[in-house]
């Protein structure tokens, strides 16, 4: 399960919950940059946001969607247009695969981000 930004012409940072129970920031189809053991209470909310002043993409998590904790900063200059994708899946075939549910997806205007 994960959240990914799609950067045209550049590597695409993503946050993912891995099969071994880590919340990971990395690049799509690349090695993880950083992983932390997933805590469903502390890490209920995830976000990726471009920091255009610093030329980076910031990955954060939050228990309530209000107070955010830094997961990692990807040193990748964000482009002007960013596409967002959600995905879920399993690593092998299962007779009764789990259900992924996405709620409260928000895309904030650039002037509302910290």
C-alpha positions in Angstrom: 0.0 0.0 0.0 1.4 3.4 -0.8 1.3 7.0 -1.9 3.4 8.1 -4.9 4.1 11.3 -6.7 4.8 11.0 -10.4 7.4 13.5 -11.5 7.7 13.7 -15.3 11.3 13.4 -16.4 12.6 12.7 -12.9 12.6 10.0 -10.3 9.4 9.7 -8.4 9.5 9.6 -4.6 6.9 7.4 -2.8 5.8 6.4 0.6 4.9 2.7 1.0 4.0 0.3 3.7 6.1 -2.8 3.0 5.4 -6.4 3.5 7.8 -6.5 6.4 5.9 -3.8 8.3 8.0 -0.8 7.6 6.9 2.7 6.4 9.4 3.5 3.7 10.4 6.5 1.6 12.0 5.6 -1.7 11.9 6.0 -5.4 9.5 3.9 -7.5 11.2 0.7 -8.5 14.4 1.7 -6.6 16.0 1.1 -3.3 14.5 2.6 -0.2 16.0 5.8 1.1 14.7 5.4 4.6 12.5 2.9 6.5 11.0 3.0 10.0 8.9 0.3 11.7 5.2 1.1 11.0 3.1 2.1 13.9 -0.6 2.3 12.9 -1.4 4.8 15.6 1.5 7.2 15.1 1.5 6.8 11.3 -2.2 6.9 10.5 -1.7 9.9 8.1 1.0 10.1 5.4 2.0 13.0 3.2 4.5 13.9 0.6 5.0 17.6 -0.1 7.4 19.5 -2.3 9.6 22.1 -0.7 10.3 24.3 -3.6 12.5 26.7 -1.6 14.8 23.9 -0.6 14.5 21.9 -3.8 13.4 18.7 -2.0 10.4 16.4 -1.4 9.4 16.0 2.3 7.8 12.8 3.6 5.9 13.0 6.9 3.5 11.1 9.0 1.0 12.0 11.7 -1.4 10.4 14.2 -4.1 13.0 13.6 -3.4 14.9 10.4 -2.4 18.0 12.4 1.0 17.4 14.1 3.5 16.0 11.6 6.7 14.0 12.1 9.5 14.0 9.5 10.1 10.6 7.9 12.7 11.7 5.4 13.7 14.5 2.9 14.4 13.3 -0.6 16.9 15.5 -2.3 15.0 15.8 -5.6 14.0 19.1 -7.1 10.2 18.9 -7.5 8.8 19.8 -11.0 6.1 22.4 -11.6 3.4 19.7 -12.1 3.1 16.7 -9.8 0.8 13.7 -10.3 -0.4 11.6 -7.4 -1.1 7.9 -7.4 -2.4 5.4 -4.9 -1.7 1.7 -5.1 -2.2 -1.5 -3.1 -1.4 -5.1 -3.7 0.1 -8.3 -2.3 3.5 -9.8 -3.0 2.2 -13.2 -3.9 -1.2 -14.8 -4.9 -3.6 -15.2 -1.9 -6.9 -17.1 -1.9 -8.5 -14.3 0.2 -6.5 -11.1 -0.4 -6.8 -8.3 2.1 -8.8 -5.2 1.3 -7.1 -1.8 1.0 -9.1 1.3 1.8 -8.1 4.8 1.0 -9.8 7.7 2.8 -9.4 11.4 3.2 -7.1 12.0 0.2 -6.4 15.7 0.0 -4.3 17.7 -2.4 -3.6 21.1 -1.0 -3.0 24.2 -3.0 0.6 25.2 -3.1 0.1 28.2 -0.9 -1.4 26.2 2.0 1.6 23.9 2.6 4.0 24.8 5.4 
